[in-house]
Amino acid sequence: MIPIEFPWLTAIILLPLVAALAIPLIPDKEGKTVRWYGLGVAFTDFALMIYAFWHSYDFQNSTFQLVEKYSWVPQLGLNWSVGVDGLSMPLVLLTGLINTLAIFAAWKVTNKPRLFYGLMLAMYSAQLGVFVAQDLLLFFLMWEIELVPVYLLISIWGGPKRQYAATKFILYTAAASIFILVAGFAMAFSGDTVTFDMTTLGMKQYSNAFELLVYAGFLIAFGVKLPIFPLHTWLPDAHGEASAPGSMILAGVLLKMGGYALIRFNVEMLPNAHVTFAPVLAILGVVNIVYGACCAFAQTNLKRRLAYSSIAHMGFVLIGIASYTEIGISGAVLQMVSHGLIAASLFFLSGVTYERTHTLMMDKMGGIAKVMPKTFALFTAGSMASLALPGMSGFVGELMVFLGIASSDVYSSSFKVVVVLLSAVGVILTPIYLLSMLRQVFYGNQSGELHLDAVISDVKPRELFITACLLLPIIGIGFYPKLATQTYDVKAVELAAHARQVLPVFAHQQPSSLYSRIFTAPTLATSEVESLVNIAE
């Protein structure tokens, strides 16, 4: 008999969703049982994915693993098709860690606890589905399911302007989803066969004009989620009004969905169009970095400053994706993982500070370090990681992106110099606005509104544990980056090679294009170029 393998990924995706549906059946009046139940489910799911990857995932294999495919709605061509590779596996683990800690961070939620934890678990399930889906319709379904819990979490448990922030979030992201649907269906119905299998879609041959239009549609859709300037304006409002657990998931997981989808769809499935758009991504990355850093200076709200900091850090992901080098793409993935950990820790600590001071306005704080020294130390550690201090994961990720774009033989020297220098400006601005944030919040003049003479408790054991679970991998990756990079190194090599293979054809077919001063396509022997051209034609 052939042994039947356990459907690990299906179990990992469905466990939080099924558990969320069972919450109304739990006898609980004050919400204490429900919160333990939610934490237990999240931790069990996280432990399950660690066990599955430890025993059944091969780091040296770049193909999809733990693949499961079942016919779901054959009339629509919808299949339950899931799998993980080096690109999705680290982000699945990041999702598990951030969501588990976010549920633990929501320990004091007393307003509609059943609904709150049910939405958190449903969102957890949908996020996992986005990263492992191998069917375009399944991917879109998971992408859409994730939007509803986020909207409700902001609109019910958010701040004073929560309705505005939640509505803006849903309008931006729902409108962007239309581009996924249109571009995806265009790919599915292109050619002689109709399919929603993402691997098959990536193997289809498309005309250049068609591929450019589809790439642009996906770029808009995923650019909203990443976010890319000027599609970013929903993010500061959402962060400013969301509760601390909501902000942890927004910054730690949701933004990474955009970066993941850009690599999975735009780079892996549309490499010909990526040749045209890669310089645009690099330029947008620079704009994100400089614009995000400059806007962060102008913010007096603690969480809005951190939100603009996230926009700046996502610029490095765009530059890494555009680099056409193994180390650049590897740096982009590491930057996503690193920023997920760093941003989650900072937004959680901002929530801890808000609980004590009842304000997020930095000009109304000051002198808190005297009564909250442990919180100050943890906040400082998170800020040092965010400003890319050596020994922290943020330093490694940004350094790899810089090396990737600087060592790329695809771009002209002048283009690379401009990108590196302008990005470096953002790197210089980052410690300035983060250190000034620490000074305003924890030092500076004491605000009479805070009543620091009264007892303000420092970070508690539960809060210390949550922060430590985020800071330890940040420091671990900073000192030994292979902890993270070994999970996707092989995939990064494959992605870079896959993207680069069309460059000689592009240079041969369009020698006098607009990008002739930006691109310097790798030199190949004439016979190799001719063979690649013949394959492309």
N, C-alpha and C positions, 0 to 999 in steps of 0.2 A: 504493500500500500504506500502511496505517496503521502507523506505527512502534510497536514493542513497547517500552514503558517498562521499565527495569530494576527489579526488585522490591527496592528499597532496604531497606525495613523487614524483610522476610523474611530477607534476607541478613544484616542487622545482628543479628537475633535468633538465627538458626541457626548463624552462624559460631562463636561460643564453644562451643556445645553439640556441634557436629560435631567441633570441634578437641579437646574434652575426651574424646570417645569414641576418638580416635586416640592418646591419650597412652600406653596400654599397648603400642602398637606401636613406640614410640620406643626405640631402643637406648641405655640410659643406666644406669649402675650407681650413681653418686654423686648424681644429681639435678641436676647442673649443666646438662645439655642441656634437661631438662624445664622448669627455671625460665626459661631463655631462651625456650623455646618458648611457655610460658604468657604471659610478658611480651609477646612478639611478637604473639601472637594478640589479646591485650587491646588493645594499642596500635593494631594494624591495624583492629580493630573501631571504636575510638574515632575514628581518622582517617576511616574510612568514613562514620560518622554525621555528622562535621563536613562532609565533602565533599557528602553528600546534602542536608543542610540548607542549606548555602551556595548550592548550585546549583538546588535544587528547592523550597525552602520560602519562602513569601511572608509576611512579618511582618504585613502589613496585612490578611490574610485570616483570619477567625476560624473558618472551617469546617475540617473535617478534610482534611488533605493527605497526599500519598503513600499514598493509600488502596489497599489490596489486599484482595481477597476471593475465596477459593477454597472450594469445597465440600470438606469434610474427611471427616466421618462423617455422611452424609445421614440415616442411620437414626436418629441421635440429634439431628439438627438442628444439629450442630456444624460451624461454618464457621471457616476460618482467615481472620479479618477483622481487619485492623490499620490504623491510621492515627494521625497526630499532629496536634495543634492547639497553641494557645498555652499550654494548661495542661500538656500532656505533654512538649512538645519541650524546654523547659529542664531538666526532670527526667531526660529521656533523656540529655542531655549531662552532667548531674551524675553519673548512674550510670556513664557511660563513664569519666569522669575519676577518680572515687573508686575504682572497681574496678581500673583500670589502675595507679593509685598503690598500692593495697593489695597487688596482686600483686608490685609492685616492693619494697614494704615487707617482704614475706615472703621476702626473699633468703636468709636464714640458716636456713630450714626444712630440716631434714635427716631428720626422722621421717616416713616414708612420703610422700616428695615427689610421687610420681605421683598418689596419692590426693588429696593436698592441692590441687595445682594443677588436677586434674580437677574437684574440688568447687567450687573458686573460679570456674572457667569456666562450669560448669553453673549456678551461682547467678547469675552475671553475665547469662546468657541469660534465665533466668526473670524476673529483675528488669526487664529491658528489655521482656519480654512483658507484664508487668503494666501498664506505662505506655502501651503502644500497642494493647492488645487492645480490639477493638470488639464482640466477641462475649462474652456473659456466661459461657458455659461455658469459653471460651478464657481469659478473665480468671481464673476460678476455678482452672483447671488450672495456670496459671503461678503463681498465688498459692500453691498447694499444693506445686508442685515446688520453689519457693524455700525452703520450710521445712526440707527434708531436709538439704541441704548445710550450712545454718546449724547445725542440731542436731549434725551430725557434726564440723564444724569446732570447736565448743565442747567436745564430749565427748572428742575425741581430742587436740586441741592446746591445750586450755585449762589453767587453773590447778589447784590441789589439790582444789577443790570443783567441778570441771568437770561431773561426772556429775549432781550436784544441779541446777546451773544449766541444763544442757542439757535435762534432763527437765522442769524447770519451764517453760522456754521452749516446748518442743514441746507440753506440756499446755495452756498458755494459748492459744497461737496456733492449735493444731489445734481446740480447743473453740470458739474464736471463728469459725473457718472454717465451722462448722456453721450459724451464723447467716447467713453469706453464701449458702450453698447453699439454705437454707430460704426466706429472703427473696427471693432471685433466682428460684427456681422459682415462688414465689407470684406474682411479677410476670409471669413468662413465661407462666403458664397462666391469668392473669386475662384476662377478656374473651372475645371470639369467636375470636381467633387465638392460636396458640402460637408464640412467637418468642423467640430469645435475642439478637437484635440490640439493642445498647444504645441506639442512636438511636431505634429503633421503641419500645422499652420506655419511653423518656422521653416519647414522644408519646401513650401510652395514657392513658385516663381511669380513675382509680381513685376509690373512695369515700374519704371523709375518714378513717374508722376504719381501713380497710385500709392506707391510705398511712401513717398514724401507726405502725401495727404494723411495717410494712416498714422505715420510717425507723429505728425503735428497734432492730430487728435489725441493720441495717447499722451503726448508731452503736456498738453493742456490739462488733461484729466489727472495725471499723476503729479503734475506741477502744483496743482491746488493742494494736494495732500502733503507734498514734501516739506514746506511750500517754497515755490519759486516766485521771486518778484516779477510782475506785480500782482500775483495771484495769492498773496500771503495775508491779506488784511484781516481775514477771519481769525487768524491764530492769536494775536495779542488780546483780542476781545474774549476769545474762548478761554485762554489761560487766566486772564484777569478775573473772570467770574467763576470758573470751575472750582470745585473743592480740591483739596490737596490730592486725594486718590485719583480724581479725574484728570488733574494736570499731570500726574505721574504717568498715566496711561497715554495721554495725548502726546507728551514729549517722548516717552520711552518706547512706544510701539507705533502709534498712528503715523507719525512722520516717517518712520522706517518703511511703512507699507508703500509710500510713494517712491522712495529710493529703490526698494526691491523691485517694484513693478517697472521702473524705468530700465533697470538692467535686464530683467526677464523678458520684457516685450520689445523695448526700443533697441537695445543693443543685441540681444540674442536672436530675436525673431526678425528684425528689420535692419541688418547690418549695412545694406546699401544706402539707405536713407541716413543712417547714423554718420556716414562719411560727410554728408552735407550739414548735418545738425551738430556734429561734435564741437566745432568752434563756437557755435551759438551756446551750447551748454557750458563751455569753459567761460565765456563772457558773462553768462547769467550767474555762474558760480562766483565770479569776482564781484558782480553787482550785489549778490546776496551777502557776501562777506563784508564789504565796505558799508553798504546800506544798513544792514542789520546792526553792525557795530555803532554806526553814527546815530541811528534811531534809539539804540539802547541808552546812549548818553542822555537823551531828552526825557526819559521816563522817570517819574517820581514814584510810580507804583512798583513794588518789589517784583511781583510776578510778571508784569508787563516788560520789565527790563530783562528778566530771564527769558521771556518769550522771544524778544528780538535777538537775544543771544543765540537762541536755537536756530533762528533764521540764518544768522551768520554762519553757524557751524555746518548747516546743511549745504552751504555753498561749497565746502570742501568735497562733499559727496559728488556734486556735479562736476567739479574739476577732475576728480579721480575717474569718474565714468568716461569723461572725454579724453583721457590721457592716452589711450591705446597701448598702455603698458601693463604688464602683470603687476608690478608693484603699485601702480596708480589705482587699478581696479581693486586690488587687495586692500589698499589704504581706504578706498571708499567704503568697502564693507566693514572694515575695522572702525572707521569713523562712525558708521551707523550704530554698531554695537556699543562703542565707547560712549557716544553721546546719549544713547538710551539709558545707560547706567548713570552717567553724570547728571543729566537733566532730571531724571527721576529722583535722585538724591537731593538736588537743590530745590525742586518743587515740593518735595516732602518736608524739607527743613523750613521752607517758607511757610508751609502750613503749620508746623510746630510753633514758629514764631508768631504767626497770626493768632493761634489759640491763646497765647499768653498776653499779647499786646492788643488784640482786637482791631488791628489796623494793618494795611499793607502799604501805607504811604510812608516812604522813607524819611520825609521831612518831619514826620510826627514821631519818629523813633529816636534813638540815641542813648548811649550809656547802658545798653542791654547786656554787654559783655560782663559787667560787674555782677549781675544776678543770674546770668545764664552762660557761664564760662564753657561748659561742655558743648552747648549748642553752638557757641561761637567757634570752638575748635573744629567741630564737624562741618559747619558752614564754610570755614576757611579751607578745609581739606577739599571739599567739593568745588569751591571756587578755584583753587589751585589746579585741580584736574581740568576744569573748564578752560582756563587760560593756557593750557598745554604746558604745564610745568614738567620738566624731565623727571622720569620715574612714575608718571601717570599715563593712563591709556590715551588720553587726549593728545599728548605729545607724540606718541608713536603713530597714531592715525594721521595727524596733520603732516608729520614728517614724511610718511610714505606717500601721501598725495603730492607734496612738493617735489619729492624725488621722482615720482612718476611723470609729472608734467615736464619737469626740467630735463629729464633724460630721454624724453620721447623723441624719436627720430622722424616723427610724422609731421610735426609743426616746424615752421621757420624759427630761427633764433630770436628774431625781433618779437614775434608773437609770444613765445615762451617767456621772454624777459618781461614783457608787459604784464602777463598773467601772474607771474611769480611776484613781481614788485608790488602790484596792486593788492594781491592777496596778503602779502607781508604787511601792508598797511593795516589791514583788518586784524592781523595777529598782534600788532603793536597796540591797537586800540582796545583789544579785548581785556588785557590786564588792567588798563586804566579804568574802564567802567566797572569792572568787577571789584577792584580794590576800593574804588570810591563807594561802591555799594556797601561793602563791609564796613567802611569807615562811618557812613551815615547811619547804618542800622545798629552797629555794636559800639561805636564810639561817638564822637561828636557831642553836641550839647544835649543834655537830658531834657526830654519833653515833659512838661508838667502834667500832660494828659495821661501819661502812662502810670503815674503813681508808683514809682519804683521803690518807695519806702515800704509799700505793701509787699507781701510775700509773693514772688513770681517764681514758680517752680522751674527748675532746669529740666533738661531732657530726661525722660523716664526710661526704665529698662526696655520696654517694648519699642519705643522710638529709637533708642540706641541700637537695638538689635536690627531694626529695619535699615537704618543708615549703614551699619556695619556690613550687612549683606550686600549693599551696593558699593561701598568703598573698597572692600577687600578685593573683588575682581578688578576694580579700576586700578588699584596698586599692583595687583598680581600681573595684569596684562602689561602695565607700564614697565615692570622689571623683566618680565619674560613674555614678550608678545606672542610667542609660539603657542601659548595657552589658547589663544583665539585663532591665530592665522592657520594653524595646522588643520583646522576643520574645513577650510575652504581654499587652501593654497592650490590644490590641483584644479579646482574649478576656476580659479582666477587665471591660471595659465591657459586653460581651454577658452575662456571668454576672450582674453586678449588675442589669442591666435585666430579665433573665429571672427573677431571684428577686423583684424588686420588683413585678412586674406582678400578682401575686396579692394583694398587701397591701390595696388598696382593696376587693377583693371580700371579703376576710376581715373588714375593719372594717365593711362593710355588712351582712354576714350575721350577725356575732357582736358587736354593739356593746357588749354588757355582759359580755364574756368575762373570764376570770381575768386576762388580759393587758392589760385596758383602762388600767391605771395604768402599764404598762411601754411599750406601743406607742402611738405617735401617728402613725397611718397618714397618708401624704401626701394632701393635699387634692386631689381631682379634681372637675371639673364633674359635675353630677348626670347628664348624658347619658352621660359617659364611664363613670361607675360602673355605670349601668344596662346599658350595652353590655358591660362586662366581666363583670357578673353573668350576663347572658344567655349569653355565651360559656362561662362556667364551668358553667352548668347544661345 
